[in-house]
């Protein structure tokens, strides 16, 4: 594994999952593995769980960790090629990234979709330049189209709480006042398909995700039908993905808010969300505060998904 940007980068998903469980039982087992190695976390966007869990994961492995909020402590970066830099951006990403790479052994990057140009977002313009120019392994801490550390943690959580070998997992769109990226749902689908679960994706018409991420799945537009008999409900908002409405909010239909009405038709399903969550928009208080809500254990598992990925990369670096 040269870099970690999706489930496809893992050589063996089952082995990675078992490593995460091993680390959860003994988080300091490999605390000398990262000795004299530096993890540098670059944030273009806000974070709570990703920042803290990835930093803690590096520390657990004995790494030196540097956290760099590029919008607060760095120069504004120009990311376009071939431009005359006569504006407010004094540094180009083409120089910044190789310099960052000289100061560390692994780079984590968090850069959301900008919703300005779909081709740029789905081409992973920022993340790809880190991969191309850094000279060290790059870990996606959420990019424009995927959030693999979150999805890995989601998989860990479902494996912990499932009561049947192949649970029914439902990814449900829910309303939100702002336009949110498709990274979490895109990534979640990829990981659930890779795990072999029964997966249903439900959303209003107009919120279809990119076919490349749907893996041949057909969306269910009837939320109640989708929820019927489900073992896990994963609620998440995302903005429209189609070319005409890309990055727009085209519905705030509150009937899609996950509430007791929908959960009543499930198989006593566990409720999941990546957090932060807009209460009584995405999910009602009664659902997220219920015993079937596993959002906190899910967030805890962010530590072990990150630690497993870093451990795999450190193994590779130390073997060179």
C-alpha positions in Angstrom: 0.0 0.0 0.0 1.7 3.2 -1.2 -1.1 5.6 -0.2 -4.5 5.3 1.5 -7.4 6.9 -0.3 -10.0 4.2 -0.6 -10.8 0.6 0.4 -9.1 -0.4 -2.9 -5.7 0.5 -1.5 -5.9 -2.3 1.1 -4.2 -5.5 0.0 -6.5 -7.5 2.3 -9.6 -6.0 3.8 -10.2 -8.8 6.3 -6.6 -8.6 7.5 -6.9 -4.8 7.9 -10.1 -5.3 9.9 -8.5 -7.9 12.2 -5.5 -5.5 12.7 -8.0 -2.8 13.8 -9.5 -5.2 16.4 -6.1 -6.2 17.6 -5.2 -2.5 18.1 -8.4 -1.8 19.9 -7.5 -4.5 22.4 -3.9 -3.4 22.7 -3.5 0.2 21.4 0.1 0.5 22.6 1.3 -2.9 21.3 3.3 -1.2 18.5 4.3 1.9 20.4 8.0 1.7 19.2 7.1 1.1 15.5 6.9 4.9 14.7 10.0 5.9 16.7 11.8 8.8 14.9 9.0 8.9 12.3 6.9 12.0 11.8 3.2 12.2 10.8 2.2 15.6 9.4 -1.6 16.3 9.2 -2.6 19.0 6.8 -6.1 20.5 7.2 -7.8 22.6 4.5 -11.1 22.1 6.3 -12.5 21.9 9.8 -12.3 18.7 11.9 -12.9 17.3 15.3 -12.9 13.5 15.2 -10.5 13.2 12.2 -8.0 15.6 13.8 -8.0 14.1 17.2 -8.3 10.4 16.3 -5.5 10.5 13.6 -3.2 12.5 15.9 -3.8 10.0 18.7 -3.3 7.1 16.4 0.1 8.4 15.4 1.0 9.0 19.1 -0.1 5.4 20.0 2.4 4.1 17.4 5.2 6.3 18.8 5.3 8.9 16.0 6.0 12.6 16.2 2.8 14.3 15.1 2.6 17.8 13.5 -0.9 19.3 12.9 -1.0 22.1 10.3 -4.1 24.1 9.6 -3.1 25.5 6.3 -5.8 28.2 6.3 -4.8 29.6 9.7 -1.1 29.3 9.8 0.1 29.0 6.2 0.2 31.0 3.1 -2.8 30.9 0.8 -2.1 28.2 -1.8 -2.6 28.5 -5.5 -3.8 25.1 -6.8 -4.3 25.9 -10.5 -1.6 25.2 -13.0 -0.4 27.7 -15.7 -1.8 30.8 -13.8 -0.1 34.2 -13.4 0.1 34.5 -9.6 -0.8 38.1 -9.3 -3.6 37.7 -6.7 -3.8 36.9 -3.0 -2.1 33.5 -3.1 1.7 33.9 -2.8 2.6 30.1 -2.7 1.9 27.4 -5.2 0.9 23.9 -4.1 3.6 22.6 -6.6 6.3 23.9 -4.2 4.4 23.6 -0.9 3.7 19.9 -1.1 7.3 18.8 -1.8 8.5 20.9 1.0 6.0 19.4 3.4 7.1 16.0 2.3 10.7 16.8 3.3 9.6 17.3 6.9 7.8 14.0 7.5 7.4 10.4 6.7 3.6 10.2 6.2 1.2 13.0 5.3 -2.5 13.1 6.1 -4.6 15.5 4.0 -8.1 16.8 4.6 -9.6 18.7 1.7 -13.3 18.8 0.9 -15.1 19.2 -2.4 -15.3 22.8 -3.3 -18.5 22.6 -5.4 -17.0 25.0 -7.9 -16.1 22.5 -10.6 -17.3 18.9 -10.6 -14.4 17.7 -12.8 -11.9 19.2 -10.3 -13.7 17.7 -7.3 -14.1 14.2 -8.9 -10.6 14.3 -10.2 -9.4 14.9 -6.6 -7.3 17.9 -7.6 -5.9 18.7 -4.2 -5.3 15.1 -2.9 -3.8 14.0 -6.2 -1.2 16.8 -6.1 -0.1 15.6 -2.7 0.2 12.1 -4.0 2.1 13.3 -7.1 4.6 15.7 -5.4 5.0 14.7 -1.7 7.4 11.9 -2.1 6.0 10.1 1.0 2.8 8.1 1.6 -0.4 10.1 1.7 -3.5 9.3 3.8 -6.8 10.8 2.9 -8.5 12.3 6.0 -11.5 13.1 3.7 -11.1 14.2 0.2 -13.6 15.5 -2.4 -15.1 12.1 -3.2 -14.2 9.7 -0.3 -13.8 9.6 3.4 -12.0 6.2 3.8 -11.0 6.5 7.5 -14.6 7.1 8.4 -15.9 4.2 6.3 -13.3 1.9 7.8 -14.5 2.9 11.2 -18.1 2.3 10.1 -17.1 -1.2 9.0 -15.4 -1.9 12.3 -18.5 -0.8 14.1 -20.9 -2.9 12.1 -18.7 -5.9 12.6 -18.9 -5.4 16.3 -22.6 -4.9 16.5 -24.0 -7.2 13.8 -26.0 -10.3 14.9 -26.1 -12.0 11.5 -23.3 -12.7 9.1 -24.7 -10.5 6.3 -26.7 -7.7 7.8 -29.0 -5.4 5.9 -27.5 -1.9 5.9 -29.4 1.1 4.7 -27.7 4.4 3.7 -30.4 7.0 3.9 -30.2 10.6 2.7 -31.6 13.1 5.2 -32.3 16.9 5.0 -29.7 19.5 5.9 -29.7 23.3 5.5 -26.4 23.4 3.8 -24.9 21.6 0.7 -22.6 18.8 1.9 -20.1 16.7 -0.1 -20.8 13.2 -1.4 -17.6 11.9 0.1 -19.1 10.0 3.1 -21.9 8.3 1.1 -19.6 7.5 -1.8 -17.0 5.9 0.5 -19.6 4.1 2.7 -21.0 2.4 -0.3 -17.6 1.2 -1.5 -16.7 -0.3 1.9 -20.1 -1.9 2.5 -20.0 -3.6 -1.0 -16.4 -4.7 -0.3 -17.6 -6.2 3.0 -20.4 -8.2 1.2 -23.3 -6.7 3.2 -26.8 -6.3 1.9 -26.8 -2.6 1.1 -29.8 -0.4 0.2 -29.3 3.3 -0.7 -32.4 5.5 -0.4 -32.8 9.2 -1.2 -35.3 11.5 -3.0 -35.2 11.7 -6.7 -32.5 14.1 -7.9 -29.9 13.0 -5.3 -28.5 10.1 -7.3 -24.8 9.4 -6.6 -22.2 9.0 -9.3 -22.5 5.6 -10.9 -18.8 4.9 -10.4 -19.5 4.8 -6.6 -22.9 3.0 -6.7 -21.3 -0.3 -7.8 -24.4 -1.3 -9.8 -26.8 -0.6 -7.0 -30.2 0.8 -7.9 -31.5 3.5 -5.4 -34.7 3.0 -3.6 -36.8 6.2 -3.6 -39.3 4.9 -0.9 -37.5 5.4 2.4 -40.0 3.3 4.4 -39.6 0.4 2.0 -35.8 0.7 2.3 -35.9 0.7 6.1 -38.1 -2.4 6.2 -36.2 -5.2 8.1 -32.9 -3.2 8.2 -30.2 -4.1 10.8 -28.3 -0.8 10.5 -29.4 2.7 9.4 -26.7 5.1 8.3 -28.2 8.6 7.9 -26.3 11.2 5.9 -27.0 14.3 3.9 -25.3 15.0 0.6 -25.8 17.7 -2.1 -27.0 16.9 -5.6 -24.4 15.2 -7.7 -25.9 15.5 -11.2 -24.2 17.9 -13.6 -27.1 20.4 -13.7 -27.5 20.7 -9.9 -24.0 19.7 -8.7 -23.4 21.0 -5.2 -26.9 22.3 -4.7 -29.6 21.7 -2.0 -32.6 20.7 -4.1 -34.7 19.4 -1.2 -35.1 20.0 2.6 -38.0 17.5 2.9 -38.3 17.0 6.6 -40.2 13.7 6.1 -36.8 12.1 5.4 -35.5 13.0 8.9 -34.8 9.7 10.6 -37.3 9.4 13.4 -39.2 6.7 15.4 -41.7 6.3 12.5 -38.9 5.0 10.2 -37.0 3.0 12.8 -40.2 1.1 13.8 -40.2 -0.9 10.5 -36.5 -2.0 11.0 -35.2 -5.1 12.6 -34.5 -3.2 15.8 -31.8 -1.4 13.8 -28.7 0.3 15.1 -28.5 4.0 14.2 -25.2 5.4 12.7 -23.9 8.8 11.6 -20.4 10.0 11.0 -20.9 13.2 13.1 -21.3 16.1 13.5 -25.1 15.7 13.2 -27.9 18.3 12.9 -30.4 17.1 15.5 -34.0 17.1 14.4 -32.8 17.7 10.8 -30.8 14.5 10.1 -32.2 12.5 13.0 -34.7 13.1 15.8 -33.6 13.4 19.4 -35.4 10.2 20.4 -33.5 8.2 17.8 -30.0 9.5 18.4 -30.5 9.4 22.2 -31.9 5.9 22.1 -30.0 2.7 23.2 -29.8 1.7 19.6 -27.8 4.7 18.7 -24.1 3.7 18.2 -22.7 7.0 17.0 -20.3 7.4 20.0 -18.8 3.9 19.6 -18.6 4.6 15.9 -16.7 7.8 16.5 -14.4 5.9 18.9 -13.5 3.5 16.2 -12.1 6.4 14.1 -9.0 6.0 16.3 -8.5 2.3 15.4 -9.2 2.7 11.7 -6.5 5.4 11.6 -4.1 3.5 13.7 -4.5 0.4 11.5 -3.8 2.3 8.3 -0.7 4.1 9.8 0.6 0.8 11.1 0.4 -0.8 7.6 2.2 2.2 6.1 4.9 2.2 8.8 5.5 -1.5 8.2 6.1 -0.7 4.6 8.4 2.3 5.4 10.4 0.3 7.9 10.9 -2.6 5.5 12.5 -0.3 2.9 
